[in-house]
Amino acid sequence: MHPGGFFLIDCGEGTQMQLRRHKVRFGRINHIFVSHLHGDHVFGLPGLISSYGLLGRTNDLHLYANENLEPLLRPWMAFFSRDLPFKVIFHQVIAERQQLIYEDESLEVWSIPLEHRIPTVGFLFREKAKERKINKESCAFYKVPIKWMPHLKRGCDFIDENGNLVANDRLTYPPPPSKAYAYCTDTRYSEAIISVVRGVDLLYHEGTFLDDQEELARKTFHSTARQAASVARGAQVGRLLLGHFSSRYKDLTPFLVEARSVFSNTDIAVEGGVFEV
């Protein structure tokens, strides 16, 4: 969730059902970020777009994805969802390089190149630096006029009518720290990810297999829980969420044990779980 609405990352089959089940107001979703064009990440898009049309949505819907998504969806939309009351706007994401793909007054979203069987990216959501907080008592003492407040929030010093300089840190408080979240799914272990996600508060990283299947993970362009934890440790992130587990595993406890042996602040991304950044 973002002050401007909700962001959705990937849209597999059953997305609408899950959004309704967990009482997410999916009409507020204006931006959908698609990591790659495998069915379990995109098959929910046609139905979601159709539902938006039936519900009378009028806000534009922005899709950020590989260039091949548009020619796949346009014919379907022309046949099943013609005369939509809103625009579907496609934004091309190039998998081979890190790219700023979304920006507003408070947030940036960057793509993260990943290693998978087809062009695939992760996403880095990073808040911009926040404004400093006004120290009202100090500003009153130094008789700072109202017109100076925007300058103080941006970190400027104050110069009074006699030419005396008052340092900004005497008139303001430090801003709250900016937050960052990174999403890396369907990727083979890659140390290149570490520098991109360094220091994020929350990292979602796939851990499809356990460590005894490392060779299978490599061949199928996936990661093990231990490898995901190694990325988290190397990047010094605040917290790691493991997900995208192979269906062969019925008990996910070993994933948690394996990852925590490398990076202790690890959790499992369970269905319906809520994790604050």
C-alpha positions in Angstrom: 0.0 0.0 0.0 1.1 3.5 -0.9 -0.5 6.9 -0.1 -1.6 7.1 -3.7 -3.2 3.7 -3.6 -2.2 0.1 -3.9 0.5 -1.5 -6.0 0.2 -5.1 -7.2 3.2 -7.2 -8.1 2.4 -10.0 -10.5 -1.1 -11.2 -11.2 -1.4 -15.0 -11.4 -4.6 -17.0 -11.8 -6.9 -16.6 -8.8 -5.6 -13.1 -7.9 -9.1 -11.6 -7.8 -10.3 -14.4 -5.4 -7.4 -13.8 -3.1 -7.9 -10.0 -3.1 -11.5 -10.5 -2.2 -10.8 -13.1 0.4 -8.4 -10.8 2.2 -10.7 -7.7 1.8 -8.2 -5.8 -0.3 -9.9 -2.8 -2.1 -8.5 -3.8 -5.5 -10.3 -1.0 -7.2 -7.5 1.3 -5.8 -4.9 -0.7 -7.7 -3.6 1.7 -10.4 -0.2 0.1 -11.0 0.7 -3.5 -11.7 4.3 -4.7 -11.9 4.8 -7.9 -13.8 8.1 -9.7 -13.2 8.0 -12.0 -16.2 5.6 -13.7 -18.6 5.1 -17.1 -17.1 1.5 -18.1 -16.6 1.6 -18.1 -12.8 2.5 -14.5 -12.9 0.1 -13.1 -15.6 -2.9 -15.4 -16.1 -5.0 -13.3 -13.7 -4.6 -10.1 -15.8 -7.4 -10.7 -18.4 -10.0 -11.5 -15.8 -9.0 -8.6 -13.6 -9.1 -6.1 -16.5 -12.5 -7.5 -17.5 -13.8 -7.2 -13.9 -12.6 -3.6 -13.8 -14.7 -2.9 -16.9 -17.8 -4.5 -15.5 -17.4 -2.5 -12.2 -17.2 0.8 -14.1 -13.6 1.7 -13.3 -12.5 5.0 -14.8 -9.0 5.4 -13.5 -6.2 4.5 -15.9 -4.5 1.1 -15.2 -0.7 1.1 -15.7 1.1 -2.2 -16.5 4.9 -2.4 -16.2 6.2 -5.5 -17.9 8.2 -7.0 -20.7 7.4 -5.6 -24.1 5.6 -8.9 -25.1 2.8 -8.4 -22.7 1.0 -5.8 -24.7 0.7 -7.8 -28.0 -0.5 -10.7 -25.9 -3.2 -8.7 -24.0 -4.4 -6.3 -26.7 -6.2 -8.9 -28.9 -7.9 -10.4 -25.8 -9.0 -7.0 -24.6 -10.3 -6.2 -28.1 -12.4 -9.3 -28.2 -13.6 -9.7 -24.5 -13.3 -6.2 -23.1 -13.9 -3.7 -25.8 -15.1 -0.2 -24.9 -13.4 -0.3 -21.5 -14.3 2.9 -19.5 -10.6 3.3 -18.6 -7.2 3.2 -20.4 -4.7 0.3 -20.0 -1.3 1.9 -20.4 1.7 -0.4 -21.0 5.2 0.6 -19.8 8.1 -1.5 -21.2 10.6 -2.9 -18.7 13.9 -4.0 -20.1 15.2 -7.0 -18.2 18.9 -6.6 -19.0 19.4 -3.4 -17.0 18.3 -1.6 -13.8 15.7 1.0 -14.8 13.6 3.6 -13.0 10.1 2.6 -14.1 7.9 4.6 -11.8 8.2 7.8 -9.8 6.0 10.2 -7.9 6.6 12.9 -5.3 7.5 10.4 -2.6 8.5 7.1 -4.2 10.7 5.5 -6.8 10.3 2.0 -8.3 13.3 0.4 -10.0 13.6 -2.8 -11.9 16.2 -5.4 -10.8 17.7 -7.7 -13.5 17.2 -11.4 -12.5 18.5 -14.7 -13.9 15.6 -16.9 -15.1 14.7 -18.9 -18.2 13.0 -15.9 -19.8 13.5 -12.2 -19.3 12.7 -11.5 -15.7 13.0 -8.6 -13.3 12.5 -7.9 -9.6 11.3 -4.6 -8.2 12.8 -2.2 -5.7 10.4 0.3 -4.0 12.3 3.1 -2.3 10.8 6.1 -0.6 12.5 9.4 -1.4 14.2 11.4 1.3 11.5 13.0 3.5 11.4 16.6 4.6 12.7 17.7 8.0 10.3 18.3 10.8 9.8 21.9 12.1 10.8 22.6 15.7 8.0 25.1 16.5 9.4 26.3 19.8 12.9 27.0 18.3 11.4 28.7 15.3 9.3 31.0 17.5 12.4 31.8 19.6 14.3 32.9 16.5 11.3 34.6 15.0 11.4 32.6 11.8 8.6 33.9 9.4 6.1 31.4 7.9 7.5 31.9 4.4 10.8 30.3 5.6 9.2 27.0 6.7 9.4 25.2 3.3 13.1 26.1 3.1 13.7 24.8 6.5 12.0 21.5 5.7 14.3 21.1 2.7 17.4 21.6 5.0 18.2 25.3 4.4 19.6 27.5 7.2 17.8 30.6 8.3 19.2 34.1 8.0 17.4 36.7 10.1 16.8 40.4 9.3 20.2 41.3 10.9 22.1 38.9 8.7 22.7 36.3 11.5 22.7 32.7 10.3 20.8 30.0 12.4 21.8 26.5 11.5 19.0 24.3 10.2 19.5 21.6 12.8 18.6 24.2 15.5 15.2 24.8 13.9 14.2 21.4 12.7 14.2 17.7 13.7 15.6 15.0 11.4 13.0 13.4 9.1 11.8 9.9 9.7 13.9 7.3 7.8 12.9 6.4 4.3 11.8 2.8 3.7 12.7 0.4 1.0 11.2 -3.0 -0.1 12.7 -5.3 -2.8 10.9 -8.2 -4.5 13.0 -10.9 -6.2 11.2 -13.9 -7.4 12.0 -16.6 -10.1 15.7 -16.1 -10.1 18.8 -18.2 -9.9 21.2 -17.2 -7.1 23.1 -14.1 -8.2 25.5 -12.0 -6.2 24.7 -9.0 -8.6 21.4 -8.6 -6.7 23.3 -7.8 -3.4 24.4 -4.4 -4.4 21.0 -3.4 -5.8 19.0 -4.3 -2.7 21.7 -3.3 -0.1 20.2 -2.0 3.1 16.5 -2.4 2.2 14.1 -2.8 5.1 12.4 -5.8 3.7 13.6 -8.3 1.0 11.3 -10.9 -0.6 13.5 -13.5 -2.2 12.4 -16.8 -3.7 13.6 -20.0 -2.0 12.1 -22.6 -4.3 14.3 -25.5 -3.0 16.2 -26.6 0.1 20.0 -26.7 0.0 20.2 -30.4 -0.9 18.6 -29.5 -4.3 21.1 -26.7 -5.1 22.0 -28.3 -8.4 18.4 -28.6 -9.4 17.9 -25.0 -8.4 20.7 -23.9 -10.7 19.4 -25.9 -13.6 15.9 -24.6 -13.3 17.0 -21.0 -12.6 15.8 -20.9 -9.1 17.3 -20.4 -5.6 17.5 -22.3 -2.4 16.5 -21.0 1.0 20.2 -20.8 2.0 21.1 -18.8 -1.1 18.3 -16.4 -0.5 19.6 -15.9 3.1 23.1 -15.4 1.7 21.8 -12.5 -0.4 20.0 -11.0 2.6 23.1 -11.3 4.7 25.4 -9.9 2.1 23.1 -7.0 1.4 22.6 -6.3 5.1 18.8 -6.0 4.7 16.5 -5.6 7.7 14.3 -8.6 7.2 14.0 -11.5 4.7 10.8 -13.0 3.4 11.0 -16.4 1.8 8.5 -17.5 -0.8 7.8 -19.4 -4.1 8.3 -22.8 -2.6 8.3 -26.0 -4.8 5.0 -27.9 -4.4 7.1 -31.0 -3.5 7.5 -29.6 0.0 4.5 -29.9 2.3 6.3 -28.7 5.5 7.9 -25.3 5.1 9.7 -25.4 8.5 13.0 -26.7 7.1 13.1 -23.6 4.8 13.0 -21.4 7.8 15.6 -23.4 9.7 17.9 -23.4 6.8 17.6 -19.7 6.0 17.9 -18.6 9.7 21.2 -20.5 10.0 22.5 -17.9 7.6 20.3 -14.9 8.3 18.4 -14.9 11.5 15.7 -12.3 10.7 13.9 -14.5 8.2 10.2 -15.2 7.9 8.0 -17.3 5.6 5.7 -15.4 3.2 2.5 -17.3 4.2 -0.8 -16.7 2.3 -2.7 -13.8 3.8 0.3 -12.7 5.9 0.8 -8.9 6.4 4.3 -7.6 6.7 5.1 -4.0 7.4 8.1 -2.3 5.9 
